[in-house]
Amino acid sequence: MSEQRESKKSHGYHDILRSIDDFFTNTYQQLHDHPLFLAPIPVRISEDQEHWIAEAELPGIDKRQIQLDIYRQSIRIQINNEEHTEYADDTKGIRKRQSQTQIRQRTIPVPFYIDEKSVKASYKNGLLRIKIPTKRKPISIDS
């Protein structure tokens, strides 16, 4: 009787461990494509005398997938990627359609207020370039 009880306890622990493992495996599979776990959009910031410039590398992205939003002191770059797949097996009468939308975004702070009418953006060869005229003036410091 004692051996049977030990066997049930041992088997019960294995069930618990298996359910924990299944939980984390299923959770990982569901979160794998979540935007929090995607690589960030790489952005380089530079300035010259007249412009603040942000360049985002977006290889393989079509211009129609890009959405830019201008806020008071930031710019949001959003990439919408829609994927549609269809599987058909006429011999078995099976048809399966699947759609998936993936959104990546990055918000870039700008060190001054943005006049949205003056913002210029271009996209060529996978490089998004955003130019904003700067209205900052250097302040001299007296000694």
C-alpha positions in Angstrom: 0.0 0.0 0.0 2.8 2.4 0.9 4.5 1.7 -2.5 1.3 2.5 -4.4 0.9 5.8 -2.5 4.5 6.8 -3.3 3.9 5.9 -6.9 0.8 8.1 -7.1 2.7 11.0 -5.4 5.6 10.6 -7.8 3.2 10.5 -10.8 1.3 13.5 -9.4 4.5 15.6 -9.3 5.3 14.6 -12.9 1.8 15.8 -13.9 2.4 19.1 -12.2 5.8 19.6 -13.8 4.4 18.7 -17.2 1.6 21.2 -16.8 4.0 23.9 -15.8 6.2 23.1 -18.8 3.2 23.1 -21.1 2.1 26.5 -19.7 5.4 28.1 -20.4 5.8 26.5 -23.9 2.3 27.6 -24.9 2.8 31.1 -23.5 6.2 31.5 -25.4 4.5 30.4 -28.6 1.8 33.0 -28.2 4.1 35.8 -27.2 6.8 35.0 -29.8 5.3 37.5 -32.4 4.2 40.1 -29.8 5.6 43.6 -30.5 7.3 43.7 -27.2 9.6 40.9 -28.3 10.4 42.2 -31.8 13.7 43.9 -32.6 13.4 47.7 -32.3 13.4 49.8 -35.4 17.0 51.0 -35.7 17.2 54.9 -35.8 20.1 57.2 -36.2 19.7 60.9 -35.1 21.9 63.7 -36.3 21.8 67.5 -36.5 23.4 70.1 -38.7 23.1 73.9 -38.5 19.6 73.9 -40.0 18.0 70.5 -39.5 17.3 67.7 -37.0 17.5 64.4 -38.9 16.2 61.0 -38.0 17.1 58.0 -40.3 15.3 54.7 -39.8 16.5 51.5 -41.5 13.5 49.6 -42.8 14.8 47.0 -45.3 12.1 45.1 -47.2 9.3 47.4 -46.1 7.0 48.9 -48.7 6.3 52.7 -48.4 2.6 51.9 -48.0 3.3 50.0 -44.8 4.8 53.1 -43.0 2.8 55.5 -41.0 4.3 58.6 -39.4 2.6 60.5 -36.6 3.9 63.9 -35.4 3.3 64.8 -31.8 4.3 68.0 -30.0 7.9 66.8 -29.2 8.1 63.4 -30.8 7.6 61.4 -33.9 6.1 57.9 -34.1 7.2 55.5 -36.8 4.7 52.6 -37.2 5.2 49.6 -39.6 2.1 47.6 -40.4 2.8 44.2 -41.9 -0.1 42.1 -43.0 0.4 38.5 -44.0 -2.3 36.3 -45.6 -1.9 32.6 -46.3 -4.3 30.2 -47.9 -4.2 26.4 -48.0 -6.4 24.3 -50.2 -6.6 20.5 -50.6 -9.4 19.9 -53.1 -9.0 16.1 -52.8 -10.0 16.2 -49.1 -12.2 19.3 -49.5 -10.1 21.3 -47.0 -9.6 25.1 -47.2 -7.8 27.1 -44.6 -7.3 30.8 -44.7 -5.1 32.7 -42.1 -4.4 36.3 -41.7 -1.8 37.9 -39.4 -1.1 41.5 -38.7 2.1 42.6 -37.1 2.7 46.2 -35.9 6.1 47.5 -35.0 6.6 51.0 -33.8 9.1 53.4 -32.3 8.6 56.8 -30.8 11.5 59.2 -31.2 11.7 62.2 -28.8 12.6 65.5 -30.5 14.4 68.2 -28.3 12.1 71.0 -29.4 8.5 71.7 -30.4 7.7 70.4 -33.9 5.9 72.5 -36.5 4.2 69.6 -38.4 4.0 71.7 -41.6 7.8 71.9 -41.8 8.5 68.2 -41.4 9.8 66.5 -44.6 10.0 62.7 -45.0 11.4 60.6 -47.8 11.8 56.8 -48.2 14.3 55.3 -50.6 16.1 51.9 -50.7 14.9 50.9 -47.2 15.9 54.2 -45.5 13.3 56.5 -44.1 14.7 60.0 -43.6 12.8 62.6 -41.5 14.1 66.2 -41.6 12.8 68.9 -39.2 14.1 72.5 -39.4 15.6 73.5 -36.1 14.8 76.8 -34.6 17.3 76.6 -31.8 19.8 79.4 -31.4 23.0 79.0 -29.4 23.1 81.1 -26.2 26.4 82.8 -25.4 27.5 82.5 -21.8 29.2 85.6 -20.2 32.1 85.1 -17.9 
